Amino acid sequence: MSDHISEDLVVEIFTRLPLKSLIRFRLVSKSLCSRIATPDFIRLNKIRSCRIPKKVLLTHEIPHKEGYHTFYENFYTLHSEYQLPVSPDHGYDGITPIKFPFPLKSYAKAVGSCNGIMLVLDERDSIFWLWNPSIRRKLTLPRYPLRNAHIFATGFAFDRVTEDYKIVTLSFNLNDYRTYSFIYTMKTRTWCRISTPVTPSTYETCKKELINLFRTSEGHLVNGVLHWSVFLTDNERRSANILHYILTFDVGTHVFGTIELPRQKYSEITTIDGSLAVITYKFVTNKDRYAKIWVRKENNTNPKWVAYFSFRVDSHASIMPLSRKGILLLKYLHKGIKVYNDWTRERSRIVEFSDSSNINDMSWFVESLELLDTGSPYEESDELLDTGSPYEESDESLDTGSSYEESEASDLETAEL
């Protein structure tokens, strides 16, 4: 083929192919396998994937009881936002569940995602993994610097200036009862300690360091800055002197900052059309409950919050706006996920995958080749989850392994601090 078609044209054609086709082409020849796995090709594929509509990733869990203990088995499903599973009869037709490739009884959970890579944390042992479910690749990160820590906030982002993936954490050291901040970069493959943020100076009654009082532990990335919703109280009087604000972290400069909320009350963070947004709540009576979405308009001199729209809610909910204006996903605690249409005021409940499973989270997701050149392939576990689903698995599952691959990535070294 290369005798008749230029190398540049071949690359151009391949970057436009669907992900599943690219993975299968790796099995055709050694040259194709090597070309598709190069950093330059993966970068071009990432640029192309940004133009493809994102998918909605639903997280499902199956509870398992052993004596007095219950552990949860996670799996995922990917959906177009125009084909969400709201039909009890055909909601998951043609959908293959993606298994969570981590020990069933571990404390591992997804705490962030970026460019098709999911950040997974074992909360008990403070172990981090990067996982690309689209191509069945995962990468174990070096050991976290603190051996006895409670990690209460994480952020995962791609720095466009340095073209590097970065992970930032805030953790509470259970040995000296202090808060520490660390950052991990993929290019250096090391953890480094950075300055820990302090509370705003206007709040003098609170201890001048952050503890695990975050409402949302996963940072939201907007224009190269991670955002967390925080509330702090007087250490001696937890019910008094509550302060709400947004903590920020600039991925490029590694500097923390703060943003005032439009109202001093409980707020959830989300994004709308690439802008930072928050949701505030007003409960008039037990039946009259409202949520208002505010969007932050940035400019050089006077950034401000602008009211977007209000709607009725059953209770506090996590909210994910879809690309169509006025269409929201609402996640209620122990009540599943609903699709809300502000134009018609209609609500449709997303159905469960099976009678034995529950939906417990939602997020945007884009399929990509990230980790193809650094992560290690893994085999699907024989402990295949029994979802109790009537739907048969598709035979389109990806085989990312290749006889042309010579070795897995070498072990990573941990930087001692």
ABEGO torsion letter per residue (X at the ends): XAAABBAAAAAAAAAABBAAAAAAAAAABAAAAAAAABAAAAAAAAAAAAABBBBBBBBBBBBBBBEABBBBBBBBBBBBAABBBABAAAAABGBBBBBBABBAABABBBAEBBGGBBBBBBAAAGBBBBBBAAAGBBBBBBBBABABBBBABBBBBBBAAAGBBBBBBBBBBAAAGBBBBBBBBAAAGBBBBBBBBBBBAABAABBABBBBABABABBBBBGGBBBBBBBBBBAABAABGBBBBBBBBBAAAGBBBBBBBABBBBBBBBBBGGBBBBBBBBBABAABBBBBBBBBBBBAABBBBBBABBBBBABBBBBBBBABBGBBBBBBBGAEBBBBBAAAGBBBBBBBABAABBBABBBBBBBBABGAAABBBBBBBABBBBAGBABBBBAABBBABBAABABBBBBBBBBBX
